[in-house]
Amino acid sequence: MNLTLRYWLFFVIDSLIVLFAIFISHWLVNNSTTLDSIIAISSVSLLITHHIMAYFFHLYNRIWSVASVNELLNIGYLVTICILITSFIQWIIQGDAYLKVMFITWLLHIVLIGGSRFLLRLFHDFRGMVKPQNNIKRVLIVGAGEAGTLLIRSIKRHVKPEYLVVAIVDDNPNKQNLTLMDVKVCGTTKEIPEIVQEKNIDEIILAIPSLGKEEMSKLYALCVNTNATIKTMPKIEDIVMGKYKVNDIQEINFEHLLGREEVKLNMEAISNKLLNKVILVSGAGGSIGSEICRQVVQFQPREIILLGHGENSIYNIHMELLEKVGEKQIQLLPIIADIQDREKIFEVIEHYRPDFIYHAAAHKHVPLMELNPREAVKNNIFGTKNIADAAHAFHVENFVMISSDKAVNPTNVMGATKRIAEMIIQNLAIFSDTNFTAVRFGNVLGSRGSVVPRFRSQIIAGGPVTVTHPEMTRYFMTIPEASRLVIQAGALAQGGEVFVLDMGEPIKIVDLAKNLIKLCGYTEKDIAIQYSGIRPGEKLYEELLNEEEIQEQHVYPKIHVGKAHAMRPDILAEFLNELDILEVEEMKAKVIDVANGNWTNTSLQPRTIA
């Protein structure tokens, strides 16, 4: 409805209500409705004061279809003020406030104005209740708290709701068998499987936005064996901020189920490092590199240099950050460059003089690097050396290299090149005024080439989902969490450390596949799982530290420093020079040997850097 039309409609309705209330009051008290000076003065006074107060109380521009007790109280305040003013005017003009008449007028005024508004709400609710029964999903709500109430109210008031809420479960014993908005609390979360079967539930919606990830995982485990699909509602703070609406029901994803609580960053320490600084991110178009850029923006650096060799990915993150930066005084500089191009990398770092470098550029796919070992060496070893040497040459304040759990006891070229890149960083840290450090972690969910997108595409295609081995396990972390911890580790760095992120417990890949099949609304009968065998270079399980590197003490929640061996600079230099002249297979074997600590010259022992 047009706002002007709405305003005048309420104006006319309220005017009629005011006049009706006055005339009825006089009739009840005086048994007369003859228009005299008393009725005239009270009518004019009450009409004027009502419309003035209605303006100040926003009575004509409220959304009455979602009215609550608050709105009723506001009507009460408004009417009371109007009656008091009208009584005072009558007392001034006629010497009598006519309290009996005014009291009845006050009652009628509240009842009729309030009733007219709440009729709108009842009408809206009734329209929501009268709905076709075709294609309606029978829903079980988990949680009878504030979020559950908001969700049920939103579903019931929707003009064409797709959901029919038939039951609620909640673990609070005081809420058992109570009714919330005409829906009964039928039991606790432990009874979900029985309730789903008994009431033919199509969909389970988790309405506990404050639920921790560990509790979410346990709750999901209860729901996953039912035939119902499982969804969740947004966080209350996201609803308040306008990011989502109450009824924006979301699919549950693996970020919800990792069972890990989000670590809180030391904002002050990071801000001290990054505020008004020039930040360079290599591999800025990749999964981790782009997320580091997104996270760094909040710390108000002066410039962010987005360096990468893929123009499309650099363009995408540049455009995204331009929107995110908005009015902030942060300069974004997209640079297309390959870290293997030593001259170009030196030119970029000399020109822009970054204070902080996050080195995320790398070849990371194990089977692919087994087929292309020289490319892995050129990119992961010599590319890292190029950008690290440039950082040292131009006195960059901090350099953080993104490493991998595959660098531990590596059996493949990718992991071996990452371990040697760590050694390069460790050796530079000995004599450089740049704080060089490496951060080691496992797989990230949702990154390009990771198992989750691959499994999802296989499920969409109708299967089968291919898993290499039933016992294969991996450590997993979400991209945002990994990026936050990398930034935090960079703020903690003193130089020479190999930080290791706490990845939680390893997850079986086959369990990951089964859960994803269920999340997509299928069963293992619908989508088959096939075992394809371990690929070249793969291990059944990954480690974050080998036995000699383990150091239990955490320097920050979910971050600790490993005791990693470093090769002597002269031996490392000799080894790197040899790589260029070796044949591919010999080079591959040499890289894996050295990465595992098997030096050619046994008289020169590795040193341990704590």
Wavefront OBJ file of the C-alpha trace (Angstrom):
o trace
v 0.000 0.000 0.000
v 1.171 3.519 -0.826
v 2.574 5.211 2.320
v 0.489 8.360 1.860
v -2.700 6.329 1.393
v -1.795 4.222 4.438
v -1.290 7.364 6.539
v -4.658 8.900 5.575
v -6.450 5.585 6.072
v -5.175 5.341 9.656
v -5.942 9.050 10.149
v -9.598 8.563 9.179
v -9.999 5.299 11.158
v -8.488 6.837 14.302
v -10.624 9.987 13.962
v -13.792 7.879 13.799
v -12.633 5.823 16.811
v -11.942 8.982 18.876
v -15.361 10.479 18.079
v -17.115 7.164 18.720
v -15.364 6.764 22.105
v -16.389 10.281 23.228
v -20.026 9.954 22.154
v -20.427 6.493 23.753
v -18.823 7.735 26.989
v -21.204 10.701 27.220
v -24.164 8.467 26.458
v -23.178 5.965 29.180
v -22.636 8.689 31.803
v -25.269 11.281 30.849
v -27.676 9.124 28.821
v -27.416 11.745 26.088
v -25.444 12.294 22.879
v -26.772 15.774 22.151
v -23.960 17.846 20.679
v -23.193 20.469 23.275
v -20.134 22.479 24.259
v -18.816 19.663 26.490
v -18.825 17.091 23.675
v -17.534 19.647 21.159
v -14.566 20.707 23.330
v -13.630 17.136 24.297
v -13.972 15.920 20.677
v -11.805 18.665 19.176
v -9.224 18.467 22.001
v -8.925 14.685 21.855
v -8.782 14.596 18.037
v -5.979 17.154 17.872
v -3.934 15.641 20.719
v -4.422 12.109 19.357
v -3.034 12.974 15.913
v -0.151 14.987 17.371
v 0.787 12.140 19.719
v 0.293 9.582 16.921
v 2.948 11.454 14.959
v 5.435 11.406 17.848
v 4.702 7.749 18.689
v 4.925 6.717 14.989
v 1.464 5.185 15.230
v 0.816 5.471 11.484
v 4.077 4.003 10.174
v 4.505 0.843 12.216
v 4.382 -2.670 10.742
v 1.332 -3.974 12.596
v 1.477 -7.470 11.101
v 4.317 -8.223 13.542
v 2.961 -6.170 16.469
v 3.782 -7.276 20.005
v 3.251 -6.184 23.626
v 5.589 -3.235 23.016
v 3.190 -1.757 20.489
v 0.259 -2.250 22.879
v 2.159 -0.413 25.640
v 2.905 2.456 23.257
v -0.794 2.751 22.447
v -1.517 2.822 26.192
v 1.011 5.630 26.767
v -0.331 7.611 23.812
v -3.990 7.358 24.861
v -3.202 8.206 28.492
v -1.332 11.375 27.473
v -4.182 12.375 25.143
v -6.851 11.892 27.861
v -4.825 13.845 30.448
v -4.354 16.772 28.046
v -8.037 16.736 27.036
v -9.156 16.637 30.698
v -6.864 19.561 31.511
v -8.251 21.605 28.585
v -11.822 20.908 29.719
v -10.977 21.901 33.277
v -9.388 25.194 32.066
v -12.312 26.110 29.771
v -15.300 24.739 31.679
v -14.002 24.306 35.227
v -14.666 20.533 35.219
v -12.521 17.654 33.889
v -15.541 15.262 33.648
v -13.437 12.386 35.043
v -16.120 9.654 34.654
v -16.559 10.473 30.976
v -12.795 10.702 30.437
v -12.165 7.383 32.200
v -14.643 5.540 29.958
v -13.254 7.376 26.931
v -9.752 6.262 27.951
v -10.849 2.599 28.137
v -12.697 2.693 24.812
v -9.851 4.607 23.161
v -7.264 1.967 24.144
v -9.486 -0.996 23.268
v -10.564 0.347 19.874
v -7.201 1.745 18.730
v -5.345 -1.339 19.991
v -7.992 -3.662 18.597
v -7.899 -2.070 15.145
v -4.139 -2.571 14.980
v -4.123 -6.126 16.277
v -6.872 -7.079 13.832
v -4.250 -6.458 11.132
v -1.901 -8.899 12.838
v -4.647 -11.522 13.230
v -5.580 -11.128 9.569
v -1.947 -11.604 8.543
v -1.578 -14.671 10.783
v -4.823 -16.152 9.445
v -3.606 -15.770 5.864
v -0.458 -17.661 6.862
v -2.519 -20.482 8.371
v -4.777 -20.926 5.353
v -2.341 -22.588 2.988
v -2.460 -25.415 0.474
v -1.209 -28.753 1.787
v 0.635 -29.721 -1.399
v 4.461 -29.649 -1.300
v 4.507 -28.630 2.366
v 7.510 -29.873 4.343
v 6.818 -31.219 7.815
v 9.422 -29.614 10.053
v 10.981 -30.429 13.418
v 12.535 -27.409 15.170
v 15.493 -28.079 17.470
v 15.521 -25.425 20.201
v 12.606 -23.753 22.004
v 14.528 -20.605 22.891
v 14.492 -17.107 21.453
v 15.814 -18.215 18.062
v 13.278 -21.037 17.792
v 10.462 -18.641 18.685
v 11.602 -16.147 16.036
v 11.825 -18.906 13.438
v 8.386 -20.398 14.166
v 6.800 -16.942 14.178
v 8.455 -16.155 10.844
v 7.254 -19.429 9.307
v 3.687 -18.985 10.565
v 3.412 -15.405 9.286
v 4.761 -16.070 5.845
v 2.004 -15.586 3.263
v 2.986 -18.742 1.344
v 5.042 -20.806 3.798
v 6.800 -23.903 2.530
v 7.065 -25.331 6.037
v 4.604 -26.802 8.513
v 6.133 -26.917 12.000
v 4.788 -30.057 13.672
v 7.113 -30.500 16.661
v 9.896 -28.966 18.752
v 12.659 -30.632 20.764
v 14.670 -28.994 23.538
v 16.997 -30.339 26.229
v 15.635 -27.980 28.902
v 13.520 -30.196 31.230
v 11.354 -27.198 32.200
v 10.133 -26.873 28.594
v 9.031 -30.474 28.103
v 5.376 -30.891 27.019
v 4.890 -27.111 26.864
v 3.450 -25.444 23.774
v 5.231 -22.701 21.854
v 3.039 -20.856 19.345
v 0.686 -23.858 19.107
v 3.576 -26.306 18.601
v 4.359 -28.841 21.324
v 7.825 -29.497 22.757
v 7.796 -33.267 22.232
v 11.073 -34.325 23.814
v 14.840 -33.872 23.970
v 17.450 -33.991 21.220
v 18.195 -37.630 22.065
v 14.655 -38.486 20.937
v 15.044 -36.883 17.495
v 15.220 -40.186 15.520
v 12.003 -41.490 17.143
v 10.140 -38.178 16.704
v 11.190 -37.933 13.043
v 9.808 -41.399 12.366
v 6.647 -40.959 14.433
v 5.652 -37.599 12.937
v 6.891 -38.165 9.364
v 9.328 -35.256 9.548
v 10.763 -34.095 6.217
v 13.189 -31.495 7.526
v 15.029 -30.798 10.783
v 15.960 -27.159 11.412
v 18.522 -26.387 14.101
v 17.402 -23.172 15.814
v 20.271 -22.797 18.279
v 22.586 -20.262 16.572
v 24.835 -20.011 19.642
v 25.593 -23.734 19.520
v 29.337 -24.487 19.508
v 30.782 -26.521 16.665
v 31.492 -29.517 18.897
v 27.869 -29.565 20.092
v 26.725 -29.017 16.501
v 28.680 -32.099 15.409
v 27.095 -34.218 18.149
v 23.630 -32.964 17.235
v 24.268 -33.627 13.560
v 25.328 -37.185 14.426
v 21.892 -37.710 16.033
v 20.058 -36.326 13.006
v 22.114 -37.807 10.194
v 20.709 -41.332 10.535
v 17.130 -40.161 9.994
v 15.495 -39.744 6.601
v 15.014 -36.006 7.174
v 17.221 -33.327 5.647
v 19.091 -31.157 8.158
v 19.347 -27.380 8.033
v 20.181 -24.530 10.381
v 19.103 -20.933 10.867
v 21.523 -17.975 10.751
v 23.201 -16.528 13.823
v 21.150 -13.953 15.732
v 23.887 -11.319 15.268
v 23.778 -11.862 11.483
v 20.000 -11.372 11.576
v 20.347 -8.201 13.681
v 23.026 -6.822 11.324
v 20.731 -7.462 8.356
v 23.062 -10.010 6.765
v 20.337 -12.662 6.857
v 16.630 -12.858 7.608
v 15.208 -15.171 10.263
v 13.764 -17.491 7.621
v 16.970 -17.671 5.552
v 17.386 -21.346 6.369
v 20.867 -22.576 5.451
v 22.225 -25.916 4.379
v 24.558 -27.408 6.979
v 28.091 -27.544 5.606
v 31.365 -28.951 6.835
v 32.303 -25.620 8.382
v 29.390 -26.220 10.796
v 30.608 -29.730 11.596
v 34.363 -29.504 12.113
v 33.793 -29.572 15.858
v 36.235 -26.722 16.491
v 35.533 -23.473 18.290
v 36.669 -20.330 16.508
v 39.913 -18.962 17.960
v 39.864 -15.323 19.049
v 42.633 -13.252 17.517
v 44.864 -10.919 19.498
v 43.558 -7.929 17.576
v 45.883 -5.450 19.291
v 49.052 -7.424 18.503
v 48.039 -7.935 14.865
v 46.941 -4.325 14.470
v 50.310 -3.149 15.786
v 51.970 -5.201 13.052
v 49.684 -4.315 10.139
v 48.193 -0.856 10.779
v 49.268 1.596 8.041
v 51.719 -0.982 6.645
v 52.261 -2.213 3.093
v 51.223 -5.876 2.808
v 52.153 -8.179 -0.076
v 50.329 -11.482 -0.554
v 51.755 -13.909 -3.098
v 49.227 -16.328 -4.533
v 46.595 -13.716 -3.678
v 44.088 -15.286 -6.044
v 44.220 -18.713 -4.386
v 42.034 -20.085 -1.609
v 44.318 -19.194 1.311
v 45.908 -16.120 -0.285
v 42.567 -14.499 -1.097
v 41.207 -15.198 2.397
v 44.334 -13.677 3.971
v 43.614 -10.553 1.914
v 40.014 -10.474 3.172
v 41.145 -10.865 6.778
v 43.987 -8.326 6.541
v 41.664 -5.543 5.336
v 40.109 -5.185 8.806
v 43.496 -4.162 10.263
v 43.691 -1.027 8.111
v 46.963 -1.489 6.207
v 48.028 1.336 3.911
v 48.391 -0.880 0.834
v 47.709 -4.489 -0.095
v 49.682 -5.831 -3.059
v 47.789 -8.721 -4.675
v 50.484 -10.730 -6.435
v 49.748 -13.779 -8.564
v 50.277 -15.212 -12.035
v 46.601 -16.006 -12.760
v 44.964 -12.850 -14.090
v 41.373 -14.029 -13.597
v 41.793 -14.957 -9.934
v 43.706 -11.736 -9.186
v 41.013 -9.721 -10.967
v 38.275 -11.443 -8.918
v 39.865 -10.815 -5.520
v 40.736 -7.250 -6.528
v 37.115 -6.493 -7.452
v 35.823 -8.166 -4.289
v 38.172 -6.199 -2.046
v 37.364 -2.915 -3.782
v 33.745 -3.369 -2.675
v 34.783 -4.445 0.815
v 37.230 -1.568 1.336
v 34.624 1.054 0.413
v 35.538 4.356 2.017
v 38.581 2.987 3.856
v 41.872 4.541 2.840
v 43.458 1.283 1.662
v 45.173 1.100 -1.704
v 44.792 -2.201 -3.572
v 47.452 -3.020 -6.159
v 46.904 -6.090 -8.396
v 50.254 -7.330 -9.750
v 50.489 -10.127 -12.321
v 53.819 -11.848 -11.717
v 55.246 -15.357 -11.410
v 57.374 -16.088 -8.338
v 59.671 -18.129 -10.622
v 60.616 -14.873 -12.376
v 63.382 -13.751 -10.007
v 64.039 -10.448 -11.766
v 60.354 -9.457 -11.724
v 59.921 -10.397 -8.048
v 62.955 -8.319 -7.050
v 61.623 -5.435 -9.131
v 58.185 -5.560 -7.440
v 59.547 -5.747 -3.890
v 62.141 -3.046 -4.514
v 59.504 -0.723 -5.956
v 56.705 -1.207 -3.401
v 58.850 -1.956 -0.326
v 56.298 -4.085 1.559
v 56.516 -4.284 5.347
v 54.865 -7.701 5.519
v 54.829 -10.592 3.032
v 52.451 -13.562 3.215
v 53.839 -16.142 0.806
v 50.895 -18.357 -0.203
v 51.870 -19.067 -3.831
v 52.647 -22.751 -4.381
v 51.931 -25.873 -6.397
v 50.015 -28.073 -3.956
v 48.394 -31.020 -5.789
v 50.281 -34.181 -4.854
v 49.462 -36.489 -7.824
v 49.956 -33.657 -10.328
v 53.357 -32.773 -8.899
v 54.383 -36.440 -9.027
v 53.897 -36.194 -12.790
v 55.580 -32.773 -12.973
v 58.342 -32.840 -10.353
v 60.542 -30.226 -11.993
v 57.684 -27.716 -11.938
v 57.192 -28.403 -8.229
v 60.895 -27.732 -7.635
v 60.926 -24.565 -9.751
v 57.833 -23.117 -8.077
v 57.878 -24.331 -4.485
v 61.645 -24.268 -3.920
v 63.123 -21.686 -6.271
v 60.005 -19.520 -6.334
v 60.094 -19.376 -2.532
v 63.841 -18.635 -2.640
v 63.261 -15.767 -5.079
v 60.675 -13.979 -2.985
v 62.497 -14.733 0.291
v 65.828 -13.451 -1.078
v 64.080 -10.292 -2.274
v 62.496 -9.822 1.160
v 65.955 -10.073 2.748
v 67.595 -7.799 0.176
v 65.066 -5.001 0.664
v 64.674 -5.349 4.443
v 61.065 -6.487 4.575
v 60.000 -6.481 8.227
v 58.156 -9.843 8.312
v 57.896 -12.800 5.938
v 55.386 -15.609 6.562
v 55.496 -18.690 4.352
v 52.476 -20.996 4.100
v 53.704 -24.580 4.474
v 51.927 -27.938 4.676
v 51.576 -31.039 6.829
v 52.858 -32.896 3.761
v 56.295 -31.424 4.557
v 56.540 -33.872 7.489
v 58.358 -37.122 6.577
v 57.474 -36.456 2.923
v 57.028 -39.351 0.528
v 56.052 -37.156 -2.414
v 57.584 -34.304 -4.375
v 55.072 -31.685 -3.271
v 55.662 -32.303 0.434
v 59.425 -32.531 -0.064
v 59.591 -29.201 -1.897
v 57.595 -27.578 0.906
v 60.019 -28.948 3.525
v 63.024 -27.623 1.589
v 61.268 -24.254 1.256
v 60.994 -24.269 5.074
v 64.757 -24.893 5.264
v 65.418 -21.913 2.990
v 63.321 -19.732 5.296
v 65.046 -21.071 8.413
v 68.515 -20.388 7.020
v 67.685 -16.855 5.957
v 66.322 -16.191 9.448
v 69.786 -16.818 10.943
v 71.439 -13.721 9.490
v 68.639 -11.573 8.019
v 67.027 -8.581 9.703
v 63.730 -9.840 8.234
v 61.635 -12.021 10.561
v 61.263 -15.177 8.474
v 58.778 -17.794 9.649
v 56.759 -20.687 8.234
v 53.263 -21.825 9.198
v 52.420 -25.494 8.714
v 48.876 -26.889 8.552
v 46.786 -29.560 6.840
v 44.024 -29.560 4.241
v 41.550 -26.717 4.014
v 37.895 -27.399 3.290
v 36.544 -25.895 0.108
v 39.870 -24.932 -1.450
v 40.300 -25.434 -5.169
v 41.137 -29.054 -5.844
v 40.254 -30.267 -2.353
v 38.086 -33.338 -1.831
v 34.871 -31.527 -0.854
v 34.271 -29.719 -4.194
v 35.266 -32.906 -6.036
v 32.913 -35.065 -3.966
v 30.118 -32.530 -4.424
v 30.478 -32.518 -8.214
v 30.488 -36.341 -8.231
v 27.294 -36.389 -6.141
v 25.591 -33.874 -8.462
v 26.552 -36.105 -11.401
v 24.856 -39.049 -9.679
v 28.001 -40.733 -8.379
v 29.951 -42.710 -7.669
v 32.051 -40.829 -5.118
v 35.651 -41.996 -5.417
v 37.763 -42.449 -2.282
v 41.330 -43.693 -2.538
v 41.363 -45.967 0.542
v 38.878 -46.794 3.350
v 41.501 -46.036 6.046
v 42.884 -42.801 4.579
v 42.720 -39.869 7.014
v 43.508 -36.182 6.729
v 43.575 -33.112 8.947
v 41.039 -30.469 7.945
v 40.516 -26.816 8.726
v 38.269 -24.153 7.208
v 39.845 -21.535 4.956
v 38.894 -18.589 7.235
v 40.249 -20.317 10.363
v 43.527 -21.252 8.667
v 43.964 -17.707 7.359
v 43.239 -16.143 10.755
v 45.778 -18.390 12.448
v 48.389 -17.621 9.775
v 47.919 -13.903 10.460
v 48.123 -14.499 14.220
v 51.277 -16.613 13.837
v 52.822 -13.824 11.774
v 52.175 -11.406 14.633
v 53.890 -13.810 17.074
v 56.949 -14.435 14.888
v 60.421 -13.628 16.201
v 62.238 -15.212 13.252
v 63.147 -18.785 12.311
v 60.078 -20.533 13.749
v 58.045 -23.217 12.045
v 54.622 -22.617 13.537
v 52.252 -25.579 13.532
v 48.495 -25.057 13.671
v 46.405 -27.357 15.838
v 44.233 -29.145 13.294
v 42.158 -31.105 15.791
v 41.605 -34.799 15.125
v 42.194 -36.329 11.673
v 39.070 -37.271 9.728
v 38.564 -40.371 7.619
v 38.038 -39.380 3.990
v 35.351 -42.039 3.599
v 33.430 -40.545 6.551
v 33.727 -37.143 4.912
v 32.229 -38.600 1.727
v 29.369 -40.283 3.616
v 28.499 -37.084 5.480
v 28.551 -35.020 2.297
v 26.241 -37.505 0.556
v 23.820 -37.140 3.475
v 24.133 -33.339 3.488
v 23.174 -33.305 -0.182
v 19.962 -35.157 0.657
v 20.975 -38.630 -0.544
v 21.762 -41.975 1.057
v 24.616 -44.375 0.345
v 22.084 -46.469 -1.581
v 21.525 -43.512 -3.921
v 25.194 -42.563 -4.332
v 27.784 -45.327 -4.289
v 31.291 -44.974 -2.845
v 34.111 -46.551 -4.853
v 37.704 -47.095 -3.718
v 40.194 -46.141 -6.415
v 43.468 -46.995 -4.660
v 46.222 -44.789 -3.267
v 47.708 -42.487 -5.903
v 51.452 -41.970 -6.473
v 53.039 -40.020 -3.625
v 50.043 -40.262 -1.274
v 50.172 -41.481 2.332
v 47.365 -43.088 4.317
v 47.742 -40.405 6.963
v 49.535 -37.076 7.353
v 51.513 -35.724 10.301
v 51.964 -32.140 11.431
v 55.282 -32.904 13.168
v 57.643 -35.838 13.113
v 58.780 -37.419 16.374
v 61.888 -35.217 16.662
v 59.951 -31.997 16.008
v 57.178 -32.434 18.559
v 56.879 -29.624 21.087
v 53.707 -29.668 23.171
v 53.715 -26.105 24.509
v 51.353 -23.723 22.724
v 52.494 -20.151 22.149
v 48.874 -19.180 21.448
v 45.593 -21.137 21.373
v 45.838 -23.656 18.490
v 49.374 -22.508 17.593
v 52.654 -24.036 18.715
v 56.253 -23.984 17.500
v 57.824 -27.132 16.124
v 61.507 -27.939 16.560
v 62.402 -28.257 12.888
v 65.849 -29.279 11.597
v 67.657 -26.805 9.357
v 70.404 -27.610 6.836
v 73.676 -25.718 7.018
v 73.640 -22.768 4.555
v 76.635 -23.994 2.528
v 75.173 -27.495 2.164
v 71.773 -26.082 1.235
v 73.350 -23.814 -1.400
v 75.287 -26.756 -2.864
v 72.152 -28.891 -2.923
v 70.114 -26.188 -4.680
v 72.829 -25.743 -7.319
v 72.789 -29.504 -7.993
v 69.050 -29.576 -8.667
v 69.402 -27.707 -11.960
v 71.706 -30.299 -13.490
v 70.082 -33.511 -12.267
v 67.832 -35.666 -14.418
v 64.165 -35.655 -13.411
v 64.046 -38.986 -11.574
v 67.375 -38.365 -9.848
v 66.226 -34.876 -8.878
v 62.960 -36.265 -7.509
v 64.741 -38.860 -5.363
v 67.295 -36.300 -4.154
v 64.620 -33.794 -3.114
v 62.692 -36.399 -1.101
v 65.923 -37.684 0.487
v 67.100 -34.252 1.588
v 63.631 -33.258 2.817
v 63.698 -36.316 5.093
v 67.074 -35.276 6.559
v 69.293 -37.628 4.577
v 72.256 -35.336 3.810
v 74.936 -36.423 1.351
v 77.708 -35.220 3.666
v 77.072 -37.049 6.928
v 79.882 -35.232 8.731
v 77.818 -32.054 8.621
v 74.903 -32.616 10.928
v 71.690 -30.608 10.777
v 71.004 -28.065 13.475
v 67.750 -27.810 15.401
v 65.987 -24.470 15.494
v 63.474 -24.235 18.324
l 1 2 3 4 5 6 7 8 9 10 11 12 13 14 15 16 17 18 19 20 21 22 23 24 25 26 27 28 29 30 31 32 33 34 35 36 37 38 39 40 41 42 43 44 45 46 47 48 49 50 51 52 53 54 55 56 57 58 59 60 61 62 63 64 65 66 67 68 69 70 71 72 73 74 75 76 77 78 79 80 81 82 83 84 85 86 87 88 89 90 91 92 93 94 95 96 97 98 99 100 101 102 103 104 105 106 107 108 109 110 111 112 113 114 115 116 117 118 119 120 121 122 123 124 125 126 127 128 129 130 131 132 133 134 135 136 137 138 139 140 141 142 143 144 145 146 147 148 149 150 151 152 153 154 155 156 157 158 159 160 161 162 163 164 165 166 167 168 169 170 171 172 173 174 175 176 177 178 179 180 181 182 183 184 185 186 187 188 189 190 191 192 193 194 195 196 197 198 199 200 201 202 203 204 205 206 207 208 209 210 211 212 213 214 215 216 217 218 219 220 221 222 223 224 225 226 227 228 229 230 231 232 233 234 235 236 237 238 239 240 241 242 243 244 245 246 247 248 249 250 251 252 253 254 255 256 257 258 259 260 261 262 263 264 265 266 267 268 269 270 271 272 273 274 275 276 277 278 279 280 281 282 283 284 285 286 287 288 289 290 291 292 293 294 295 296 297 298 299 300 301 302 303 304 305 306 307 308 309 310 311 312 313 314 315 316 317 318 319 320 321 322 323 324 325 326 327 328 329 330 331 332 333 334 335 336 337 338 339 340 341 342 343 344 345 346 347 348 349 350 351 352 353 354 355 356 357 358 359 360 361 362 363 364 365 366 367 368 369 370 371 372 373 374 375 376 377 378 379 380 381 382 383 384 385 386 387 388 389 390 391 392 393 394 395 396 397 398 399 400 401 402 403 404 405 406 407 408 409 410 411 412 413 414 415 416 417 418 419 420 421 422 423 424 425 426 427 428 429 430 431 432 433 434 435 436 437 438 439 440 441 442 443 444 445 446 447 448 449 450 451 452 453 454 455 456 457 458 459 460 461 462 463 464 465 466 467 468 469 470 471 472 473 474 475 476 477 478 479 480 481 482 483 484 485 486 487 488 489 490 491 492 493 494 495 496 497 498 499 500 501 502 503 504 505 506 507 508 509 510 511 512 513 514 515 516 517 518 519 520 521 522 523 524 525 526 527 528 529 530 531 532 533 534 535 536 537 538 539 540 541 542 543 544 545 546 547 548 549 550 551 552 553 554 555 556 557 558 559 560 561 562 563 564 565 566 567 568 569 570 571 572 573 574 575 576 577 578 579 580 581 582 583 584 585 586 587 588 589 590 591 592 593 594 595 596 597 598 599 600 601 602 603 604 605 606 607 608 609 610
